[in-house]
Amino acid sequence: MKCIAKGEVAERIKNEISQHEVIEVQGYLRNENIGLQIKVKVVEFKKLNLDFEKIVKSSSNQVRLLGKIINDLRSSPNKWNEEVLSFKLAVPREGVRLPLFFCRINDQNDEEPLIPKFKEKLKKGDVVLLKGFLQTKNEEAEKDGETKNVKVSSVNCYGFVFLDSDSVNVFSPLYNLTQTVKKVKERKW
């Protein structure tokens, strides 16, 4: 995962963290100016007394995005012929030129499929709080007749909270809203 820190946070990281140490980062997502990779703008961090090999994969790379679905939901099969639901989410932030994030849901034989619930309750124009994890993959892209490897990031969703227009104006308390969450199974890529 690509992270960027500036100012005081960058100085603290430089002074407090050494190579190969594990840290927990809090921040917000930003799109690269060029390419399709998402980076994390670090606003806070804490050092964890943990070996890298002992990180619990199911609870790392957690993301929450509050935004508006700006396109129709698109369903297509993945390489295992399982349904994948994809859409774009606009997450406006002051001074951010690229506030769009690519999101997808892949139930992957889960006990509690999320795709049917998502299709039933959400559509283009709805405001939603998504829960998921960030995933970046290397993919081939063709530009000017040349094939190049590019890093493409997306938010893989495992839960959501639908916010109606009244809730969006209030935003608080979010914990009173009904959440739809599926149990996540780890998959080896």
QUILINSUL-V655992 format. One record per helix or strand of 2 or more residues. SS is the DSSP state (~ for helix, > for strand). FROM is the first residue (numbers start at 0). LEN is the number of residues. If there is no record, write none. Layout:
((SS FROM LEN) (SS FROM LEN))
//
This chain:
((> 1 3) (~ 6 10) (> 21 10) (> 37 11) (~ 51 3) (~ 56 3) (> 61 8) (> 73 4) (> 82 8) (> 99 7) (~ 114 7) (> 126 17) (> 145 18) (~ 164 6) (~ 173 3) (> 179 2))
//
